[in-house]
Amino acid sequence: MEQERPDVLVAGGGVVGCAIAWALAERGVRDVCVVDLDLAGRYASSELNAGGARATWWQEVNAAGCRDTLAFFADHAAELDFRRCGYLWLYDDPALWARARARHPLQERLGLGVELLDPPDVWRRWTLLDRHREEIVGATFSPGDGLVNPNAVRRLYRSRAEAAGARFRNRHYVTGVETAEQAPGVRRVAALHVVELEPPPAGDEGRSVERVLTQHHVPPGAVARHHVLRPEVLVNALGAWSPVLSAKLGVRDAAMPVRRQIALVDVHEQDLAPGVELGALGMIVDASGLYLHPEGRFVLAGYSTPGEPPGYDFHYDGRAFFESELWPRLAWRMSSFERCEHVRGWAGLYAVTPDCSGVVGRVAGFANLIEAHSFTGRGVMQSYAVGRGVAELVTSGRYQSLDLSPLAGDRFHDPARFVTEDLHI
């Protein structure tokens, strides 16, 4: 059984874990080790999302973190395929629209450049939206927001982390933890027991990983080696799987994994309303909760089904999801989608918290445990700022660039401290 003592162990090699590893290594942390069962990202939430990147949020800590991350994306736009094509957000509820207008001064103070639009402005600029216009009471447009390639973002973070000395270990799964008392009322993570899976048989690369990710059990015959890791600091960056590790640590984790489904839709050119160029559009978020944007020659569309039960479910409902949830909403708002066709789709996981904001910071009652997970669909959008913040916390003991303390996990003990984010899809 191999034993190691990394300075910082990051559990989770998704986009947030990779951002943290790079920020730590860049700041001179000598031995940063990242362990993950699925470094290829087949089931990573960031790899299965819609590619949206926006700073348009209603909570300051979320908006500022996304603003800083999008600025990084803009500095590396070619590498990350980042396009500032904008977000249009439609409102049909006067009370919600009033709240959107009330948040506008905050967005202005943060330099987001969000525009408040009356319905006539919307119809003039987005002729695609030609049905049931009477429902819409207002909209916001965020020209600084846009689309990014999440895979490229994670790849850039990881390559820079590795270049700075960080180590990444694939097919590694935490099976148990040891904690020890450091002081009265304060514990420390003493050791993690990690198994390394055997290389998969040909054709089974994804299925063997999915079984462990959904069942949280490693068959004895699948184990190649056992490792004991004794980190100075442990960072839980496991995203939707953070509650699994938290439970082994005896830590309350308020996040829940919830399935989200996305589909590619084919729109025939002859069906487009006059003057509409789909490829020129950015992200559109309809008042119904439907969202869509161009994706190559197709349109990517998604919708978060109300009442979706929590669980580790990657099943895509196929044409049934398209016909029941997507097509009616597409055709209701846009005549161009009256005869659109389902191409294919997929399902991924959101890690959803009670206030729909992420969890970042030191874990109360532990001397060497930090968490950074459960961003409810905005992990990519906040990744750079979160990685930077966690690295500052590890190396200096405090946030320096942006105060992320409102996102501390112990806020869920007190509803008055919730960072309730309504502007999510």
TALINCOR-V876170 format. One record per residue. N is the residue number from 1. RES is the residue in one letter. D_FIRST is the distance of its C-alpha to the first C-alpha in Angstrom with 2 decimals. Layout:
{{N;RES;D_FIRST} {N;RES;D_FIRST}}
//
This chain:
{{1;M;0.00} {2;E;3.81} {3;Q;6.57} {4;E;10.12} {5;R;13.57} {6;P;15.97} {7;D;19.57} {8;V;20.15} {9;L;17.96} {10;V;20.29} {11;A;19.43} {12;G;21.85} {13;G;23.07} {14;G;26.59} {15;V;29.67} {16;V;29.25} {17;G;25.58} {18;C;26.55} {19;A;29.59} {20;I;27.66} {21;A;25.18} {22;W;28.24} {23;A;30.20} {24;L;27.47} {25;A;26.84} {26;E;30.62} {27;R;31.10} {28;G;28.93} {29;V;25.66} {30;R;23.45} {31;D;20.02} {32;V;20.39} {33;C;17.58} {34;V;18.66} {35;V;16.60} {36;D;18.61} {37;L;18.72} {38;D;22.10} {39;L;22.71} {40;A;25.60} {41;G;27.28} {42;R;28.68} {43;Y;28.61} {44;A;28.74} {45;S;31.83} {46;S;32.96} {47;E;32.99} {48;L;35.08} {49;N;37.65} {50;A;41.24} {51;G;40.89} {52;G;43.19} {53;A;43.01} {54;R;45.34} {55;A;45.96} {56;T;48.60} {57;W;47.33} {58;W;49.07} {59;Q;46.64} {60;E;46.74} {61;V;43.03} {62;N;42.37} {63;A;45.29} {64;A;44.51} {65;G;40.84} {66;C;41.88} {67;R;44.74} {68;D;42.48} {69;T;40.06} {70;L;43.03} {71;A;44.35} {72;F;41.15} {73;F;41.55} {74;A;45.15} {75;D;44.20} {76;H;42.02} {77;A;44.18} {78;A;44.23} {79;E;40.45} {80;L;39.91} {81;D;43.05} {82;F;44.21} {83;R;47.78} {84;R;49.78} {85;C;51.75} {86;G;52.00} {87;Y;51.49} {88;L;54.46} {89;W;54.08} {90;L;56.89} {91;Y;58.05} {92;D;60.33} {93;D;60.06} {94;P;62.47} {95;A;60.45} {96;L;57.23} {97;W;59.23} {98;A;60.63} {99;R;57.13} {100;A;56.20} {101;R;59.26} {102;A;58.42} {103;R;55.01} {104;H;56.68} {105;P;57.47} {106;L;53.80} {107;Q;52.96} {108;E;55.80} {109;R;54.63} {110;L;51.21} {111;G;53.01} {112;L;51.96} {113;G;55.39} {114;V;55.47} {115;E;58.87} {116;L;60.63} {117;L;62.58} {118;D;65.47} {119;P;65.66} {120;P;68.33} {121;D;66.04} {122;V;63.30} {123;W;65.62} {124;R;67.08} {125;R;63.75} {126;W;61.82} {127;T;64.38} {128;L;61.64} {129;L;61.74} {130;D;65.09} {131;R;64.89} {132;H;65.34} {133;R;65.76} {134;E;67.65} {135;E;64.40} {136;I;62.93} {137;V;63.94} {138;G;62.02} {139;A;59.03} {140;T;56.91} {141;F;56.03} {142;S;53.34} {143;P;53.96} {144;G;50.99} {145;D;48.53} {146;G;47.53} {147;L;44.91} {148;V;41.72} {149;N;39.12} {150;P;35.94} {151;N;33.78} {152;A;35.31} {153;V;34.68} {154;R;30.95} {155;R;30.83} {156;L;32.74} {157;Y;30.56} {158;R;27.36} {159;S;28.96} {160;R;30.21} {161;A;26.92} {162;E;25.18} {163;A;28.18} {164;A;27.75} {165;G;24.10} {166;A;22.18} {167;R;19.08} {168;F;18.94} {169;R;16.07} {170;N;17.49} {171;R;16.53} {172;H;14.03} {173;Y;14.77} {174;V;14.31} {175;T;14.03} {176;G;14.33} {177;V;15.18} {178;E;15.79} {179;T;19.11} {180;A;20.93} {181;E;24.62} {182;Q;25.71} {183;A;29.42} {184;P;31.74} {185;G;31.40} {186;V;28.70} {187;R;24.99} {188;R;22.16} {189;V;19.01} {190;A;16.36} {191;A;13.13} {192;L;12.40} {193;H;9.87} {194;V;10.06} {195;V;9.91} {196;E;11.14} {197;L;14.06} {198;E;15.27} {199;P;18.33} {200;P;21.32} {201;P;24.08} {202;A;27.22} {203;G;29.28} {204;D;26.61} {205;E;25.14} {206;G;26.54} {207;R;26.71} {208;S;23.05} {209;V;22.40} {210;E;25.53} {211;R;24.52} {212;V;21.45} {213;L;23.53} {214;T;26.38} {215;Q;24.79} {216;H;21.71} {217;H;19.72} {218;V;17.11} {219;P;17.91} {220;P;15.11} {221;G;16.32} {222;A;15.95} {223;V;12.16} {224;A;10.85} {225;R;7.22} {226;H;5.38} {227;H;5.62} {228;V;7.12} {229;L;10.42} {230;R;13.02} {231;P;16.21} {232;E;19.59} {233;V;21.18} {234;L;20.23} {235;V;22.76} {236;N;23.17} {237;A;24.93} {238;L;24.21} {239;G;27.91} {240;A;28.86} {241;W;25.35} {242;S;25.43} {243;P;26.52} {244;V;23.41} {245;L;21.18} {246;S;24.03} {247;A;24.15} {248;K;20.54} {249;L;21.54} {250;G;24.79} {251;V;26.87} {252;R;30.11} {253;D;30.18} {254;A;33.66} {255;A;32.88} {256;M;33.31} {257;P;32.58} {258;V;35.92} {259;R;36.77} {260;R;39.17} {261;Q;40.98} {262;I;42.58} {263;A;44.89} {264;L;46.65} {265;V;50.39} {266;D;53.03} {267;V;56.36} {268;H;59.23} {269;E;61.11} {270;Q;64.44} {271;D;63.40} {272;L;62.73} {273;A;65.28} {274;P;67.58} {275;G;66.09} {276;V;62.48} {277;E;59.81} {278;L;56.44} {279;G;54.60} {280;A;56.11} {281;L;54.77} {282;G;51.87} {283;M;50.18} {284;I;52.58} {285;V;51.66} {286;D;54.31} {287;A;55.51} {288;S;54.23} {289;G;50.59} {290;L;50.53} {291;Y;49.19} {292;L;49.67} {293;H;49.66} {294;P;50.28} {295;E;47.38} {296;G;48.66} {297;R;51.54} {298;F;50.46} {299;V;50.20} {300;L;46.97} {301;A;47.71} {302;G;45.73} {303;Y;46.45} {304;S;44.45} {305;T;45.57} {306;P;46.58} {307;G;44.88} {308;E;41.83} {309;P;39.42} {310;P;35.99} {311;G;33.02} {312;Y;30.60} {313;D;33.31} {314;F;33.62} {315;H;36.60} {316;Y;39.63} {317;D;42.90} {318;G;44.65} {319;R;48.41} {320;A;48.82} {321;F;47.21} {322;F;49.42} {323;E;52.56} {324;S;52.11} {325;E;50.66} {326;L;51.13} {327;W;54.35} {328;P;56.59} {329;R;55.59} {330;L;55.90} {331;A;59.31} {332;W;60.51} {333;R;60.22} {334;M;60.83} {335;S;63.30} {336;S;61.40} {337;F;58.69} {338;E;61.13} {339;R;60.10} {340;C;56.60} {341;E;54.07} {342;H;50.44} {343;V;48.25} {344;R;44.66} {345;G;42.27} {346;W;38.81} {347;A;37.10} {348;G;34.58} {349;L;33.57} {350;Y;35.04} {351;A;33.19} {352;V;36.28} {353;T;36.86} {354;P;39.93} {355;D;41.77} {356;C;40.52} {357;S;39.14} {358;G;35.62} {359;V;33.27} {360;V;32.36} {361;G;31.62} {362;R;29.86} {363;V;28.97} {364;A;31.22} {365;G;29.64} {366;F;26.51} {367;A;26.37} {368;N;23.82} {369;L;24.02} {370;I;26.24} {371;E;27.19} {372;A;29.03} {373;H;29.72} {374;S;32.34} {375;F;35.19} {376;T;37.17} {377;G;37.70} {378;R;38.05} {379;G;34.55} {380;V;35.69} {381;M;38.91} {382;Q;37.30} {383;S;34.16} {384;Y;35.37} {385;A;36.77} {386;V;33.72} {387;G;31.34} {388;R;33.73} {389;G;34.11} {390;V;30.44} {391;A;30.03} {392;E;33.09} {393;L;31.77} {394;V;28.53} {395;T;30.31} {396;S;33.63} {397;G;33.21} {398;R;35.90} {399;Y;37.20} {400;Q;39.56} {401;S;40.69} {402;L;41.02} {403;D;40.70} {404;L;38.21} {405;S;38.34} {406;P;40.41} {407;L;37.35} {408;A;35.27} {409;G;33.75} {410;D;35.47} {411;R;38.77} {412;F;38.42} {413;H;39.35} {414;D;42.77} {415;P;44.63} {416;A;46.85} {417;R;43.97} {418;F;43.17} {419;V;43.31} {420;T;45.04} {421;E;45.14} {422;D;47.72} {423;L;47.82} {424;H;44.96} {425;I;45.00}}
//
